Amino acid sequence: MSQNSTPLVTAEHARPRGVAHYLALAERFVLICIAIVLSALAVLLLGAGVIALINSVITGTIRDQAIEILDTVLLVMMTMEIVYTVTLSLESHSLVAEPFLVIGAIAAIRRMLVITAESTKVEISNPEAFRNTLIELGLLAIIVITMAGSIYILRRSQAAGKALEEPLPE
């Protein structure tokens, strides 16, 4: 390095100055607190799900409790996906779209499972409510397909972007 050259500082490595520095620290602190609370929530929910599973197996009501247990497990998955998203935000200092799409797909599937389990009760007692339930299921299916397609397109575009960045072989 010559005497007149100075090291280059990219925008990615530039340190915030002044108030921005303290705001960045506050953001990190808040994100860490959110991750801790969500992780604790996920562990507690998972524990409750395991206890419900054990109780339903012992009492022989696993068939009746399966949807609630599955609902709890999917809620734990959503919570941990949010923790993963917060972790990515902490590491990369940017917002990543894919985890939010995964969370949305899990949420829609979770709702579909709950509706499906409850629809047998509604079918007989209220045909209008059952029709509305079918419409909701159809819309949720469209949402899941759209989110899956979005994740596919996002991954393909990222792979294409990485391929363009690679140097050509000599």
Secondary structure, DSSP 8 states (H G I E B T S, - for coil): --TT------TTT----THHHHHHHHHHHHHHHHHHHHHHHHHHHHHHHHHHHHHHHHHT-HHHHHHHHHHHHHHHHHHHHHHHHHHHHHHHSS--HHHHHHHHHHHHHHHHHHHHHHHHHHHHH-HHHHHHHHHHHHHHHHHHHHHHHHHHHHHHHHHHHHHHHS----
